[in-house]
Amino acid sequence: MNNLLDISKLTKKYQTKENEIVALDNISFGLKKGEIVSLVGPSGCGKSTILSIIADLDHDYTGTITRKSHLKYAYMLQNDALLPFLTIYENAILGLKIQKTVTKENLAYVDYLFKLYKLDEFKNNYPNSLSGGMKQRVALIRTLALNPDILLLDEPFSALDQQSRLLISDDVYKIAKKEGKTVILVTHNIEEAITFSDRVIILSKRPAKIKKIIEVNFKNQYSIYERRKDANFNYYFDIIWKDLDTNE
């Protein structure tokens, strides 16, 4: 098995009082180590449901998911979900405590990330004293501290202002590329999907099917700012926009 995981004929159905609703219909794709993949599609088409199934949080589906053994997942959500009664440092190492993996090496990595994101002087502050962008950086540190094999990003930048969104998404992209992290991003932002990803999977409206998978090839692999300037950017944007537009 060359991929970290392979999804085959994934189908998800919900039963209501009136009828059966098909949310996902025959979804199949693979995920390679170190690859960044974005899922885009109309609201409510099941993008977040796919993440939950991949993370083994939802078992009510048909189809198969073949995984490498001992994969670790970590979620980063739109809401930073920081606990207000803990300092931001305590929030950052909370996952390590829950998993009982508080080691010198892991704590040193957390310290490195705090310095990298210029938050080290705020370690003893509480979340209510931080800006939205700073809180999301803490959420990122908490996620990366777990050293996941697959990083699941469910619209983690959408609640931020444009400047913070660009800065933090660039931070995540550079960390992912530098450390060879495997990432799945759910986003409604076409520009973000293009500049952040190696592949973009376009989903139809519900019941979600894969309409198209776009391979994204830019010369620059290390900065979303530079990727945005690439001559092929508009080409990718037009392809994705056309397919999304026909589904609305």
Secondary structure, DSSP 8 states (H G I E B T S, - for coil): --SSEEEEEEEEEEE-SS-EEEEEEEEEEEE-TT-EEEEE-STTSSHHHHHHHHTTS----EEEEEE-TT--EEEEESS----TTS-HHHHHTHHHHHTT---HHHHHHHHHHHHHTT-GGGTT--GGGS-HHHHHHHHHHHHHTT--SEEEEESTTTTS-HHHHHHHHHHHHHHHHHHT-EEEEE-S-HHHHHHH-SEEEEE-SSSB-EEEEEE---S--S-HHHHHTSTTHHHHHHHHHHHHHTT-
